[in-house]
Amino acid sequence: MSDEMAGMKAGLDGLVREQAERRSLREQQGEEIKAKSQEYMTKQVQAAERYVQHVREMANRKTKSGWGVRDDSGGPQSFEPEGFAGEQGAGAASPFAPTPAPPSAPAEPRRGRRHRAADPDDDDGFGNNPW
């Protein structure tokens, strides 16, 4: 009976050792994943900062050339991408909003297809399609 008990104890010790090794491996993998995700997020933040700097630079170039984003008063308006607006908050202009024409420039007429009047002699069944 003592041989049987020693065998069971050895088996139990082996299971405890295996469980400890697996826990250690899991913790090591967790640390590696955490380090990789930290590195990825750092790169994402750097890319976002470069994007914001680029957008600001483009806005400054447009403002200096006279074609900047304008508010209702017609004067240049500071440009901050949504989410980076600082104290302006949600009321800041969207970077994707259309830029209105300067007040002194006339509006361009819309150009597109014009509707042709139906020809009474046209009986091909296609109406007034221009083909």
Backbone as a ProteinNet text record, in pm:
[ID]
protein_1_A
[PRIMARY]
MSDEMAGMKAGLDGLVREQAERRSLREQQGEEIKAKSQEYMTKQVQAAERYVQHVREMANRKTKSGWGVRDDSGGPQSFEPEGFAGEQGAGAASPFAPTPAPPSAPAEPRRGRRHRAADPDDDDGFGNNPW
[TERTIARY]
81.9	0	87	199.5	285.4	342	366	411.1	301.6	178.8	64	50.6	69	60.1	174.5	291.7	406.6	383.9	325.6	294.3	190.8	88.4	-15.1	42.2	130.6	192.4	282.2	356.1	442.7	358.7	247.3	157.8	99.5	59	3	109.5	231	340.5	366.6	361	378.8	270.2	144.8	33.9	49.2	91	110.7	222.4	332.8	444.5	399	322.5	272.2	180.6	95.2	4.5	84.5	189.8	273.1	344.4	392.7	459	362.2	241.3	140.3	104.1	90.4	58.7	170.9	294.3	409.2	410.5	385.5	381.4	270.4	152.1	39.8	74.3	138	177	280.4	375.3	477.5	413.1	320.3	250.8	167.9	105.2	28.2	115.6	235.5	328.9	374.2	399.4	439.3	328.2	204.7	89.8	73.7	90.5	79.1	186.6	309.2	417.9	392	343.3	313.7	201.7	97.5	-14.2	28.9	117.5	168.8	248.5	330.7	409.8	317.7	213.6	118.3	46.9	1	-70.8	22	148.3	243.7	258.9	269.3	280	152.7	36.5	-89.3	-95.8	-51.9	-52.5	43.2	160.3	256	199	132.5	71.5	-38.8	-119.2	-226.8	-169	-59.9	3.2	59	119.1	168.9	53.2	-59.1	-176.1	-228.3	-241.2	-291.4	-197.2	-66.9	29.9	16.2	-1.9	-19	-145.4	-254.7	-380.8	-367.1	-302.1	-281.7	-195.6	-91.3	-4.2	-81.3	-164.2	-244.5	-344	-402.3	-497	-424.5	-303.9	-226.5	-192.7	-156.3	-126.2	-249.5	-365.2	-488.7	-523.5	-506.6	-539.4	-447.5	-319.3	-224.6	-252.7	-306.9	-335.7	-472.8	-548.9	-678.6	-794.9	-770.2	-878.2	-902.4	-883.8	-899.8	-1045.2	-1066.2	-1200.9	-1250.4	-1370.6	-1423.8	-1551.3	-1570.3	-1695.6	-1796.8	-1911.7	-2018.1	-1977.9	-1880.8	-1841.4	-1747.4	-1699.3	-1613.2	-1465.7	-1430.8	-1290.2	-1238.3	-1106.5	-1050.2	-1085.5	-1099.4	-1137.4	-1027.6	-993.7	-890.2	-943.6	-853.2	-891.6	-837.1	-922.5	-883.2	-964.4	-900.6	-975.8	-1063.9	-1175.6	-1269.2	-1199.6	-1218.9	-1153.9	-1025.6	-967.5	-846.9	-875.2	-999.5	-1038.9	-1002.3	-952.9	-912.6	-1033.3	-1028.6	-1135.5	-1258.5	-1247.3	-1362.7	-1468.2	-1427.9	-1521.9	-1591.4	-1714.5	-1789.1	-1833.3	-1824.2	-1868.3	-1766.9	-1651.9	-1547.3	-1589.8	-1533.5	-1565.9	-1513.6	-1589.7	-1548.3	-1445.8	-1340.1	-1242.2	-1298.8	-1415.3	-1475.9	-1591.2	-1615.5	-1722.8	-1680.6	-1774.6	-1738.7	-1699.9	-1600.3	-1554.7	-1636.6	-1706.7	-1785.5	-1693.2	-1743.6	-1667.8	-1648.9	-1539.7	-1521.3	-1638.1	-1673.3	-1791.7	-1784.7	-1665.4	-1657.3	-1665.4	-1650.2	-1651.3	-1794.8	-1828.4	-1964	-1978.2	-2098.1	-2125	-2124.2	-2063.7	-2060.2	-2195.1	-2244.5	-2371.4	-2348.3	-2447.6	-2436.5	-2446	-2353.9	-2353.5	-2390.8	-2477.2	-2518.7	-2598.5	-2656.8	-2739.3	-2867.2	-2904.2	-3030.5	-3136.2	-3253.6	-3364.5	-3407.4	-3408.5	-3450.3	-3600	-3658.8	-3802.4	-3822.5	-3930.7	-3959	-3991.1	-3933.2	-3957.1	-4081.4	-4184.3	-4306.6	-4282.7	-4178.7	-4150.9	-4067.4	-4020.7	-3935.7	-4024.8	-4037.2	-4125.2	-4046.2	-3918.6	-3837.2	-3862.9	-3939.5	-3973.8	-3874	-3768.7	-3669.9	-3688.3	-3790.7	-3816.4	-3712.5	-3659	-3562.9	-3422.5	-3380.9	-3241.9	-3151.4	-3037.2	-2952.2	-2861.6	-2876.5	-2787.8	-2838.4
-118.1	0	125.4	121.8	238.4	269.6	169.8	193.5	264.1	221.6	283.1	430.1	458.6	596.5	681.5	626.5	699.8	731.3	638.2	660.5	770.3	768.3	872	1009	1011.2	1137.1	1190.4	1104.6	1146.4	1199.9	1134.7	1181.7	1318	1334.5	1462.8	1573	1542.7	1640.8	1681.6	1584.8	1613.9	1706.5	1683.3	1769.7	1912.2	1923.3	2056.3	2130.6	2060.4	2120.6	2166	2080.8	2115.7	2237.6	2242.7	2357	2485.7	2479.3	2597	2641.7	2546.5	2580.8	2647.3	2593.2	2652.8	2793.9	2814.8	2948.2	3046.1	3002.6	3086.7	3122.4	3023	3046.6	3143.9	3127.5	3218.3	3361.2	3378.3	3511.9	3573.2	3491.8	3540.2	3584.4	3503.6	3540.5	3667.1	3681.3	3802.2	3926.4	3915.3	4028.6	4062.3	3959.3	3984.2	4053.3	4008.4	4070.3	4215	4237.8	4373.5	4464.4	4414.8	4494.3	4524.8	4424.1	4446	4547.1	4536	4630.2	4771.2	4783.2	4915.3	4975.6	4893.4	4940.2	4983.1	4903.7	4935.5	5067.4	5083.5	5206.3	5327.6	5311.3	5421.2	5462.8	5364.7	5395.2	5462.5	5419.2	5481	5627.1	5653.5	5791.4	5877.3	5823.9	5899.6	5929.5	5831.6	5853.2	5958.3	5953.1	6051.9	6191.6	6201.6	6332.2	6386.7	6298.4	6343.7	6388.6	6317	6354.2	6491.6	6512.1	6640.7	6753.1	6729.1	6831.1	6861.2	6757.4	6775.7	6856.7	6821.8	6893.2	7039.4	7063.9	7203	7279.2	7213.8	7277.8	7311.1	7217.5	7242.9	7356.9	7360.3	7467.2	7601.5	7603.5	7728.4	7773.9	7679.6	7715.8	7773.3	7711.4	7761.7	7899.3	7918.6	8047	8155.6	8124.6	8223.6	8258.1	8161.7	8188.2	8251.5	8269.2	8334.7	8238.6	8108.8	8012.6	7927.5	7983	7908.5	7885.7	7812	7788.7	7919.3	7958.3	8086.7	8064.9	8154.4	8149.8	8243	8263.9	8345	8490.7	8539.6	8679.3	8701.2	8593.9	8606.5	8605.7	8609.9	8608.6	8466.7	8450.7	8316.1	8257.5	8128.9	8058.7	7956.9	7940.5	7842	7703	7614.5	7480.8	7378.2	7299.8	7190.3	7069	6953.7	6832.6	6792.6	6731.4	6687.3	6590.8	6609.9	6526	6587.6	6685.1	6752.5	6902	6938.3	7078.1	7153.1	7086.8	7156.2	7213.4	7342.8	7405.3	7435	7429.2	7459.4	7350	7227	7117.3	7077.6	7030.8	6976.5	7084.3	7212.5	7319.1	7355.6	7288.1	7319.4	7273.5	7339.8	7306.1	7166.7	7090.7	6957.4	6969.5	6886	6895.1	6851.2	6789.4	6740.9	6829	6939.4	7029	7104.7	7131.7	7204.7	7348.1	7400	7536.8	7629	7726.8	7818.4	7908.8	7957	8046.7	8179.6	8250.2	8382.7	8473.1	8569.2	8652.2	8729.5	8764.2	8843.5	8759.1	8628.9	8543.4	8506.2	8514.9	8475.6	8323.5	8279.3	8135.1	8078.6	7960.6	7897.2	7832.1	7844	7776.3	7626.1	7551.2	7405.5	7359.3	7273.9	7220.7	7074.2	7034.2	6894.9	6870.6	6756.1	6727.1	6807.9	6854.9	6928.9	6835.8	6852.1	6770.7	6820.8	6730.8	6770.1	6747.6	6834.8	6819.3	6699.1	6628.7	6510.5	6550.9	6478.5	6503.1	6423.9	6490.7	6417.4	6313.1	6331.8	6234.8	6116.9	6124.5	6018.8	5908.1	5799.6	5691.7	5560.3	5572.6	5452.3	5384.5	5446.8	5386.2	5414.4	5490	5518.9	5659.3	5726.3	5859.1	5958.3	6034.5	6136.9	6105.4	5979.6	5945.3	5994.2	6056.3	6120.6	6026.7	5897.4	5806.6	5788.5
0	0	0	60.4	65.3	-72.8	-156.7	-294.8	-375.3	-348.1	-417.6	-377.7	-248.6	-198.5	-255.5	-264.5	-317.7	-465.2	-539.9	-680.6	-699.1	-615.1	-622.6	-587	-483.8	-443.1	-554.6	-620.1	-730.2	-845.8	-875.2	-981.2	-948.2	-822.7	-778.2	-785.1	-743.7	-751.5	-896.9	-987.5	-1129.6	-1181.5	-1140.9	-1184.1	-1130	-1004.1	-944.5	-1017.3	-1050.1	-1122.5	-1262	-1330.4	-1465	-1458.8	-1355.9	-1339.9	-1316.7	-1236.5	-1209.4	-1337.5	-1416.9	-1543.1	-1640.2	-1646.8	-1735.4	-1689.9	-1559.2	-1507.4	-1542.2	-1525.1	-1557.4	-1706	-1791	-1935.4	-1972.7	-1910.8	-1935.6	-1895.4	-1780.3	-1734.6	-1828.1	-1875.3	-1968.6	-2099.4	-2151.2	-2275.2	-2255.6	-2139.3	-2108.9	-2109.4	-2051.3	-2051	-2192.9	-2275.1	-2414.1	-2491	-2471.2	-2539.2	-2493.9	-2364.3	-2311.1	-2371.1	-2382.4	-2439.6	-2587.1	-2662	-2804.1	-2821.7	-2738.2	-2751.5	-2712.7	-2613	-2575	-2690.1	-2754.6	-2869	-2983.7	-3009.4	-3116.3	-3086.4	-2962.1	-2927.4	-2934.9	-2898.3	-2909.2	-3054.9	-3144.2	-3286.7	-3337.7	-3290.2	-3331.9	-3287.5	-3165.1	-3114.7	-3196.2	-3228	-3308.6	-3447	-3506.5	-3638.4	-3629.6	-3523.9	-3506.6	-3487.8	-3412.5	-3393.1	-3524.9	-3605.3	-3736	-3824.3	-3818.7	-3898.4	-3856.2	-3726.1	-3676.5	-3717.7	-3706.5	-3747.3	-3896.4	-3976.7	-4121	-4150.9	-4084.3	-4108.1	-4067.2	-3955.3	-3911.9	-4012.2	-4061.5	-4159.3	-4287.2	-4332	-4451.6	-4426.7	-4309.3	-4277.1	-4273.5	-4218.6	-4215.9	-4356.9	-4442.9	-4581.1	-4650.2	-4626.9	-4688.8	-4634.8	-4504.8	-4443.9	-4498.5	-4513	-4564.6	-4710	-4785.5	-4926.2	-4946.3	-4838.5	-4850.9	-4872	-4868.8	-4891	-4767.6	-4650.9	-4526.2	-4491.1	-4385.1	-4334.3	-4276.7	-4311.7	-4266.6	-4185.8	-4090.8	-4015.4	-4081.9	-4019.2	-4078.9	-4097.9	-4020.4	-4032.5	-4150.6	-4213.1	-4329.2	-4294.1	-4165.1	-4123.9	-4110.3	-4113.2	-4097.5	-3961.5	-3957.6	-3836.1	-3806.4	-3677.9	-3645.4	-3674.6	-3711.3	-3754.9	-3658.2	-3597.5	-3510.2	-3549.5	-3577	-3609.1	-3492.1	-3523.2	-3420.9	-3326.3	-3195.7	-3098.1	-3046.3	-3116.6	-3074.1	-3059.4	-3040.4	-3043.9	-2916.9	-2815.6	-2693.5	-2622.2	-2595.4	-2519.4	-2603.4	-2736.3	-2820.9	-2811.1	-2782.8	-2764.2	-2892	-2877.7	-2991.3	-3088.6	-3051.5	-3139.7	-3246.4	-3246.7	-3344.6	-3483.4	-3583.2	-3722.2	-3754.5	-3828.3	-3870.1	-3981.5	-3982.5	-4089.9	-4224.2	-4222.9	-4345.8	-4392.9	-4322.9	-4362.3	-4488.1	-4579	-4700.3	-4665.3	-4735.1	-4713.1	-4802.3	-4742.6	-4825.8	-4906	-5018.1	-5104.8	-5033.4	-5062.8	-5003.4	-5042.1	-4956.7	-4982.9	-5114.2	-5163.1	-5285	-5412	-5401.4	-5520.6	-5558.1	-5686.8	-5727	-5722.2	-5696.6	-5691.1	-5832.1	-5847.6	-5979.6	-6007.2	-6130.3	-6161.8	-6165	-6128.7	-6132.2	-6274.9	-6309.4	-6444.9	-6438.9	-6525.3	-6529.5	-6656.3	-6665.8	-6783.9	-6779.2	-6891.7	-6900.1	-6956.6	-6911.2	-6957.8	-7095.2	-7192.8	-7327.8	-7342.5	-7415.6	-7441.8	-7533.7	-7512.6	-7593.7	-7737.3	-7831.8	-7973.8	-8013.4	-8067.2	-8101.7	-8211.6	-8294.7	-8400.9	-8350.7	-8226.3	-8171.5	-8116.6	-8191	-8146.8	-8126.1	-8091.7	-8073.7	-7939.6	-7850.3	-7723.4	-7612.3	-7641.7	-7539.1	-7481	-7510.6	-7456.1	-7503.3	-7410.2	-7450.4	-7403.9	-7405.6	-7371.8	-7484.2	-7449.3	-7549.7	-7628.4	-7624.4	-7697	-7833.9
[MASK]
+++++++++++++++++++++++++++++++++++++++++++++++++++++++++++++++++++++++++++++++++++++++++++++++++++++++++++++++++++++++++++++++++++

